[in-house]
Amino acid sequence: MGNRVKQVGLAEAPPETRAIYQRVFGDKDPVALPGTATGSPGDYWTTLALVPDIFKLSTEIVWGLLAPAGSSRLRCANSRSCARRSSVTADSSTRNISRSPKCPR
């Protein structure tokens, strides 16, 4: 992550963020010991936690999209595919933001 964006460590995280960190990282501090069980660095979670309301909302959306089949609110056959298709992508060189095609209904 470098020094461009601050990350929220376990000690400075509010209770709601700590609950999400527990689910993603277990008992460790994600800033002091980065990395998730799936091998990603986990810095998405620790930098997004800078804005608690957006962090909570985005976490609910991500977990809803990746829920097991039958429990997701999406009508798509493959919720992971829908999550990718509906993601926001950004071109870092021009700072243009565009949306990928939406999930077919």
N, C-alpha and C positions, 0 to 999 in steps of 0.2 A: 504494500500500500504506500510505502514511502512516507514522506512528511507533508504531502499535499492536503490530506483530509484527516482530521482527528478521528480516533476510534473511542468508543465508550467501553471501558473496562468493567468488570464485574463489580468492583468496589464502588464505582460512581453510578451504576445503573439503578434506575428506580425498580420497585418490586415487580411491575408488569414486565419490564424488560428482562429482569432476572429469571422470571418464569419461562420466557421464550428461550433465553440462553440455556437454561437447564435442559429444555427439550432438544435443542440443537447440539450443544457442546458437552452436556453432562455436568459434572461438578467442577470443571476447570474454568479458569479465566480465559476467555477467547482472545484477549489482547496479549496477555503474557505468554500463553501457549496456544497459538493459532492453529486452526485446522479442524475440520469436521470428520465424522466417522466415514464419510464418503470420499474423503481426500481433497475436498476443496479448501481453500485457505480460510473461508468463513468471514472475510472482511466485508462482504455485503451486509451481513447482519450487524456487525459492530459499527460500521459507518452510518447505516440507515437509522440506527438507534439514537443518533444525534437529534432526530425529530420524532419524539415518542408517538405522537398521534399517527403520523404516516407509517412509522415502523409497525405499529399495532395493526393498522388497516392492511398494509401490504402483506404482513404475515398471515392474516386471516384469509386473504385472497389466494396467496400461494398455497397454503395448506388446503384450502377448499378445492383448488384446481387439481391438486395432486392426491386427493382423497381416493381411497379404494373404489373400484367400480361399484356402482349402485348407491354409494353414499354421497357422491358429488352432485351438486346442483346443476351441473352442465348437462346439456342434452347430447353432447357429442359422444361417439363411441369410444374415443380415445382422449381422455382429459389431458394427458401430458402433451399430446399434439396440439390441443387447443391452447394450452398454456404457452407453448412456443409461438403459435400463430398470433396470439393476442398480445404478445410482449411488445414493449416499446423499445425501439432500437435508436441509437444515436450515432451520428457520424462525428467523431471527436475532432476531426480536422476542421469542419465547418460549423460545428455546434447545431446542425439541423437535426430535428427530432421528427421521426415518422412512425406511424403505426403499421405493423404487419397486417395482412388480411385477417379479418375476424373469423372466428370459428363458424363453420356452416351449421345451420340448424336442421 
